[in-house]
């Protein structure tokens, strides 16, 4: 026993201070992650932070040992390596702040086409300077080159400790779901990202589900969407997917929002059938794909050409289908993917840049919402003699601050704190005004008639509350719900279901119900006019959350447990009618 203690002491005596100091930022990441996931509790935090510290200590010790075995002794190189390591941790911080999730692989897929001007902001530069200073101080003060033999012994101890945590995870003893979320924050950032990138991608099952899967689907109340008789053959159907539209920006749900700021949208929700929908997505492509397919496994949907898109169904029923967006339509190959989903035309920034009427109103992410609505009205008028389905994806309300330059267009200003400078609350106040102008434009063109149906909702929530957290504190979970409003010249009288588990999955069957078109079997949702049992399926980067009125179940997508096999098969299945 004494020799064992001596071995551990000798292996770490020169580096334990450095390893401890370098492990501390990961504790902040773990605590912040648990907070964002609503799991920073007395039941979770002490155990999670203690295990996180030890795991990070061992992991950095393993990396340092490998470097020293390879002969790396230069403090400058070690400082640069530490700085690069913390950049991965910084990315996790940003993702947790913005999305309330970690998903390194998905984030890497969305980097192309992003706006990275924020990297030149003095606050960001100051952060990187402080990060570099921390690495410089820690390495210069505490780094000591170790002989290869000592480094090899330390490598053995670090590897042994990490293997013990892998095969005997102490956090698994926590009560569910604390055990899952605590372990979710345990992996070092580079390990998490690498594991997500290297994970085996599941394959879609398009066809007849097994008996076991069918029985499970019945228990969750899915794959049986039906029409309610509320529909009629609307000639013009317009789906407005407002960027990041969340109920927390509406006075109707959040009394800290000035009534004047959300006057237009609140009035629409009061007059027309409306609801607050649970979100099941993290980003635009994923949000729109769920809306189009009523299927939670977005990646499998678009990788397989959208097997059950209601847009394609509308095209097959004679509708002219077009997707209009203010931003670049080629972002994440959405111009290709949305064609596969059933849109005959995908029109975005690339087109508007060539149109002299709209080019002056393009800056930042793309074309101003007001001008996108104007183009949509022109498009509808040009095709007023044929059935048309339009999806409009707006852009002015994109994080972090919304549009900053409105090209001289005038808006009703809101006399309240946070509304006199560019902020998301101000951007959403202006979105409501633009929607009202769009309705007035349709009225003036004779297009706002009994044959027109407009659906106003969001593609996904706006997750961060900065820089106006005072408007959203405390932050109940419902603030991340999405508004949903059905606009018709004569308001539909039948009420929407008030079930607490109505979600984005219910949009596709609702649209087909309103048009009296039979929904496909593969829909996970139900028409919002139906009084049906509902389940919310929220698939993250590497796990799924299934919520019923009875319980919440969390399943890693790579789970090997027998009791998870049927559920994972259900999630990747696209049944045929």
N, C-alpha and C positions, 0 to 999 in steps of 0.2 A: 504494500500500500504506500509506503514511504517513497519507494522508487517511482511509483506512478505519479505521486504528487510532484516529485522532483522533475520528472519528465515534462509535465504540464508547465511547471514554473519556468524551467529553462527555455521551453519553446516559446513562451509568451512574454518573458520578462523585459525584453527590449522594445516590444511593440504594443503592449496592452493599452497604454495611454493613447497612442495614435489610433488604434482600432476602436477604442471606446469613443473618442472624439469624433471620428469619421462616421460612427454609427448613429450619432444623435439626430442628424437631419431626418433619418428614416423614421424615428419616433414621431417627429412632427407630422410626417406624411401619414403614418398609421392613425394617429389621433384625429387628424383632419378628415381622413377617409371614413373613419367610423362615425364622425360627426355628420358628414354629408349623407351617409347611409342610415342616419337616425339610429346608430348602434353604439354611440359613445355613452355607455351606461356603467353604473357601478358593477354590474354583472359581467361586463365585457372588457372594459378598459384596462384594469390592472393586469389581468392575465394576458391580454393581447399585447400590451406595451412591453411587458417583461419578456415574453417570448420573442417579440419583434426585435428587441434590443439584442438578445442573445443570438438570434439567427443572423441579423445584419453583421454583428461582430464576427461570427464564424465565417460568413460569406466573404466579407472584405479581407479577413485573415487568410482565407483560401486564395483569393486573387493576389494578395501581397506575397504569399508564400510562393506561388507559381512564378511571379515576376522575379523574386530573389533567386529561385532555383535557376532561372534563365540568365542570371547574372546582372539583373537590373539594379543599379545602386545610385543612379543619378537622381538627386532630389527634384530637379526641374522636370524630368520626365514623369516622376511619380506625382508631382503637383498637377501636371496637365492631365494625367490619367484620372486623378481624383475629380478634377473639374468636369471632364467628359462624363464620368460616372454620375455626377450630380445633375448633369443636364437631363439624363433619363429620369431621374427622380423629379426634376422640375416639370417635365412633361406630364408625369403622373399627377402632380399637384394641379396643373392647369386643367387636365381632364376631369379630375375630381371636383374642381371648382365649377367648371362649366357644365359637365354632364352628370355630376354626382355618380360617376362610374369610372372604372379603369377599363380602357380598351385600346391598348397600344397598337394592336394589329389593325383594327378598323381605323384608328386615327392616322396611321401611316398611309392607308389607302386614300385618305381624303386630303392629303397635304397639297397635291397638285391643284393649282388654281386658287389657292387661298390668298388672303391679303395679309402680308407680313410686314406692313409698314410700321406696325406697333413695335417692332424690334428696335426701331430708332428712337423710341420714346425715352426720355431721360430717366424715367423711373425703371424701365426695363434694363437700360444700360447700367444704371446704378446697382440694380440687383445682381447683374452678372459680375460687376466689379467687386461687390461684397462677397459673392460666391468664390471668386478667384482669390480674394484676400483670405478667406477662411481656409481654403485649400493650401495656400502658401504658408500661412501661419502654422497649421496643423503639421504639415510635412516638415517644414524647417525646424520646428520646435521639438518634434517627437520621433521623426523618422531616423532609424538606425539600421544600417545595412547588416543583415544577418548572414552568417555562413550558410552554404547550401545545405549542410547537414541539419542545422537548426531549423532552416526553412522547411526542409522535408518532413521533419518531425511535427512541426506546427501544421503543415499541410495535412498530415495524417489525422491529427486531432480535430482539425476543422471539418474535414470530410466526414469523419466518424460522427461528430456532433450533428451535422446537417442531415446525415442519413437517418439518425435516430429521430429527428424531428419529422422526417418524411414518412417513416414507417410506423412511428409511435407518436402521432401528433397530439400534444397535450390539449390543444384548444378544441379538439373534437369532444372533449368532456363537457364543454359548455352546453347549455340548453339551446335547442333550435329556436329561432334561426341565428342566435348569437354565434353558435359554433361556425356556421358557414361564413358569415361576414368577417369574423375575426381572422379566420384562416385566409380569406380572400385578400386581406390586407397584409398578409405575412410575407409573401414572396418579395425579394428585392426587385426593384423596378426593371433592371435589365433581364432578370430571369422571367418575370411576368410577361414582358413583351416578346422575348424569344420563344417562350412556351406557346404564346398565342399564335405567333407566326408559324411555328412548326407543327401546331396541332393538326391532326388529320381532319380534313373537311368532311362533314357528313354528306351523304348522298340522298337526294330526293327520291321518294317512292311515289311514282305517279301511276295510279292504278287502283285495284281493289284492295282495301285494307284487310288485315288478318282479323279473325274472329275476336281475338283478345283486344286488338286496337279498336275495333268497332264497339265492343262493350265499354271500353274506357271512354270513348267519345260520347257514348250515350249517357254515361254517368256525369260527364261535364256539360251535357246539353248542347253539343256542337254537331255540325254537319247535318243540320235539319232545318235550315232557314226556310221560311215560307212567307208568302205575301199575305197581306191583311185586307186587301180590297180598297185601300186608300188611294190607289194610283190612278193615273190617267196619262194619255200620250202627250206629254209636254213636248213642244216643238223646239224650244230653246232651254238647255240645261247648262247652267254656269256654276262650276265649283270654284270658289275662291279659297285658296289655301294660303292664308296670310302667314308670312314668315314669323315663327316663334310666338304665335298668338296664344296667350295664356289668360285664364280668367283673373289672375292676380292684377291685371291692368284695368279691370273694370270695376267701377264703383259698386255695381250690383253685387259683387262678391267680396270686394275689398274696400271697406269704408274709408281707408286712408287715401284712396285715389279720389281726387276732387270730382264731384258729380259732373261738373262742366267738362272734364277731360274725356269722359267716356259717354257723353250724352247721346251720341248717335247710335252707338252699338247697344247701349242699355235700352234705348227706346225700341230698337228692333227686337231685342230679346223679350221685351214686355208685350209686344204686339203679335209676334209670330211664334210658332212652335220652336222651342229652343231647349237646350240641355247643356250640361257640363260633362264632357267625356273624359274618362281615364285615358291617359296616353300610354302607348306601348312601344314607343320608339325614341331614338336619341338624335336623329339627324334628318335632313331633308329627304334624301333618297329613300331612307328607311321609312320615314313617316308617310310619304306619298305612296310607296309600294304597299304598305299595310292598308291605306285607304283604297287603293285600286283592287286589292286581292282579298281582303278580309282574312289574310293568313299571316300569322306572327313570324314565321321563319323567312324573313325578307331575303336573306342571301340565297337561299334555295329557290325562292320565287324568281328573282331576276336572273340567276344563273341558268334557269330552265325556261327562259322566255315567257315568264308570267303565265303559268298554266291556266289560271282562272281569274283573269282581269275583267272587271265589269266594263272597262272601257272597250275592250275587244267585243264584248257582248253587245254594247251599244252600236259599235261599228257594224256588226253583223245584222243589227235591226235597222240599218239604214241611216244612222246618224253620221254626220260629218264630224270627225273628232280632231281637236287641235289643243296643243299644250302651249300656253303663252307664259313666258317668264321674263323678268327684267334683267336677271343675271345671265351669265354665259351658259348657253344651253348644252355646251360640250363638257361641262363640269361633271366629273365622275362618269363620263360616257352616257349621261342621261339622255342625250339626243338619240342614241342608239337604243338604250334600254326602254325608253318610253314609246318608241316606235313598236318595239316588241310587245309592249303592254296594250297596244291598240290605237295609239295616236297616229293619225295620218300625217299630221304636221306638228313639228316641234319648232317653235319660233322663240328666239331669245336675243340676247345682246348683239350677237354677230349680225343679225338682220337689222336691228334698229340702228346700228352704227352706220349702215349704208343708206338709211332713210333720212333725208335732210330735215324732215319735220320732227324727228325724234332724236337725232344724234345730239343736238345741243343740251338735251336733258339727261345725258348719260354721264355719270361720274361714280366714284366709289365702287360699289358692287355692280351697278348696272343702271337700267332705266328707272326713272322715278315711278312710283306706284300710280300717281295721278295720270301720267302719260300711258302707262300700261293699260289702265282702265279705259282711257280714251281710244286706244287702238282696239281693245276688245269690243267696244261699242261699234266701231267702224267695221270690224270683222263680222259681227253679227248682222249688221245692216246689209253688208255685201252678200251675205248668205241667208237672207231673211226668208227665202222661199224654200228652204230645205231644213230638215232636222239637224240641229247642231249641238254638240257637246263640247264645251270649253272648260279647261282647267287653267286657272290663273294663279301663278306663284309669285307673290309680291316679294319685295326686297328691302324696302325702306326701314323695316323694323329689325334688321339683322343686328346681332350683337357686334361690338359691345355698347355702342351709343345710339344706334340707329343712324339714319342719314344725317349728315352735318350740313350739306349744301343742297338746298331745294331750288336752285336756279331761278330765284326771284319769284317763285310761285307764292301766293299769299294764303295764309291759314289763320283761323281764329286762334288767337293766342290765349293761353291759360294763365290766369293770374294766380299762381300758386308756386310754392317752393319746388324746385327740381324741373320746372317747365320752361325756364327762361334760357336754358342752354341745351345743347344736344344730349339727350338721355333717351333710354328706351320708353319711359312713360310718355315723354313728349312725342316720340315717334308713333306710338300707338294712338295717342290723341289725334294725330294728323291722319292716321290710317282710317279712323272712323269718319272723318270729314271727307276723305277721298271716296269711301264706299258710298256715302250719301250723294256725292256729286255723280258717281257712276249710275246710281238709281235714277237720278234726275235726268241724266243724259239719255238713258234708255227710254224714259218717259217721253222726252222731247222727240226722240226718233220713232216713236210709236212701237217700241219693242217691249215695253213693260205692260204685257197683256196677260190674259188668262192662259196663254200657251207658254209662259216663261216661268222657269223654276231656278232660283238662285240659292246656293248652299254656301254659307259663310262659316269657315272653321279655320284651324291652324294646321300646319304640317307637323309641328312638334312644339313642346313648351319652350319658353325662354328660361333656362335653368338658373343662371347667375342673377343675383339681386343687386350687385354693385353696378354703378356707383350710388344707388339710391336705396340702401338697405332699410332706411327708416320707413319706407312705404310698405315694406313686406315683413316686418318683424312684429310679432312672431309669425312664422311661416308655416301654416298648416299644409298638410299634404295636398289638399284640394286646390291650392294655388297653382299647381302644375297641371291642372285639368285644362282641356281645350274647349272654348266656346263652340257651340254648334247651333246654327240658326237656319230655318227653312223659310225662304222668302217667296211669296207668290202674291199676285195682285189682290186676290181675295184670300185672306189667311186660311190655311187648312185648319179645320175645326177639331179634328181628332188629336188628342194630346199625345205627347211622346212619353215613353215609359220612364218612370222615375227610379228604376232600380239603381242601386249604388254601384253596380258593376257594368253599366253601359260604357262603351269604350270606342276607340278608333276602329276596332274590328267590326263595329256595327254600321259603319258608314256605307260600305258597298251594298249590303243587303237592303239598307234603307233607300238608296238611290234606285235600285231595281224595283223595290216595292212601290215607290212613288211613280214609276213608269209602267207598273203592272207587267214586268218582265220576270219570268221565273228565275230565281237565283240558282247557281250551281251548288252541287252537294258539298264542295270543298270549303265553303265559307265557315269560318270559326265564329262569326258573329250572327246577329239577328237584326231584323228591321227594328228600328227604334219605336215603331208603332205597335210592335208585338209584345205581349206580356209573356216573355219566355225566360227560362232559367239561363243565367249567363255566367261565363267564366272569363276572366282576364288572363291572357297568356302574354307575358312580357319577356321576350328573348333578348338577353344581353349579349355581350361579346362571347362569353364562355359559360354562361349558365342561364337558366330559365326560371322565372317566378310565375307560378300558377296560383291564382287567387280565386277562391269561391267564397260564398257566404259562410261556409263551414270552417275553412282553414286556408292557410297559405303554405305552399310547398315550393322549395327551392331545390333545383336539380342541376348539377354541373353537366354540361353538354358532353363531357368525356367520361361520365360516370360509368363504372363497370358493375355496379350493384344490380343484382337480378331484379329487385323491386322497381328499378328505374328504367329497365329495358323497354317495356311496353309504352311508357310515357314518351320516351325519346323517339320511339318509332312513330308514335302519333304525331309528334311535332314536325317530323320531316315528311309526312304523308300528304299527298294531294289526291284525294279519292276521286274517282270518276263516277258520274251519275249513272 
